[in-house]
């Protein structure tokens, strides 16, 4: 999924993309660099995407960087599993894109966050 999203973003936005597969790896990268937009899956291996998001917002040089959640939890079955756009904002995210990802929705969300940040 990461490779497919990177392909979409690279083709549609011409952006430089950094991929990481674990929460701990993401936190290491966030200590080393700042980013224009962060895409974050809540179900990443390790401490979990919610904890990564908390640390981004409290301990990172990227604390003001827009974060877009890309997660199957936006479409999960029960209300207890689901992450609504309102809940995403409470967690500290700027937007949420449901898996399976619609390419145009993802690109529109990234563009909106880039515009809002500039």
N, C-alpha and C positions, 0 to 999 in steps of 0.2 A: 504494500500500500504506500509506504514512504517513497519508493522509487517512482510509482505512478504519479503521486502528488508532485514530486520534484519535477517530473517531466512536464506536467501541466503548467506549473509555475514558470519553469524555464522557458517553455515555448511561448506562453501567453504574455509573460511579463519581462522576459529576458533577465530575470533575477539570478543573483548568485545564491546558491542554496547550500546549507550545511545540514547533513542528516546525522541523526543519532538514534540508537535503538533502545536505550535504557534511561531510566530516570537519573541515575548517578552520572551517566555520560552527559546528559543534558545539563546537569548542574555544573559539571566541570567546564563545559563550553561556555556557560553563562558567566563563569568567573573570569574567563579569558577574553571574551569579546562582547561587544554590544551588537544588537540586531535591530533592523527596522520593523520587523514583524516576527512573532513566534507562533508557530503552529504546534499545538500540544494535544496529545491523546491522553485521556484520563486513565486508560488501561495499559499504560506502558509498564514493562517489567521493572521491578524494584519497589521503591517506596510509594509509588503511585503518582499519577498526574496531579491530583488535588494537592498533595504535599509539595510537588515541584512548583505549582502555581503559587502556593503560599510563600515559598522561598523566593520566587521571582519577585513577588510584590514587597517582600520585607528585607531581603538580604542581598539583592542582586543589583549590579549596575544597570540592569535591564528593567528596573522596577516600574518605569513609565512606558516601556515598550508595549505596544498592543499585542495581546495574546488572543489567538483564535483557537478555541477548542475544536478539534476534529475527532468526533467520537460516535460510536454506536450507541452510547448512553442517551443520546438525544432522541433515539427511536426505541429505546428499551420498552419491554412490555408493561410492567407495573409502575404505578406512580412513584413507588419507593426507589426504583432503579433509574428513572428518567431524570435527565438534567435539562431543565427548561432554559430558555434564554435569560429569564429572570434569575434563576439559580446560578447560571454561569456568571452573571454580573456580580452576584453576591460573593461568589468564590474569587472574583478578581479578574475574570476574563472580559474581553471587549466584545466578543461575538462567539457564536457556536455554529458549526457546520456538521450536519448529520452524515454518518456513514450509512449506506454507501454514498460517497461524495459525488455530487453533481458538479462537474467541472466549472460551469458558468457561475454557480453559486459560490464556489470556493474563490474563484478569481475576483468576483464582485466584492466578496468580504475582504479580501486582501487589499484591493484598490480603495475601498472605503476607509480602511484603517490607515493606509498610507496617506490619503488625503487629509484625514482628521489629524494626523500627527504632524503634518507640515504647516 
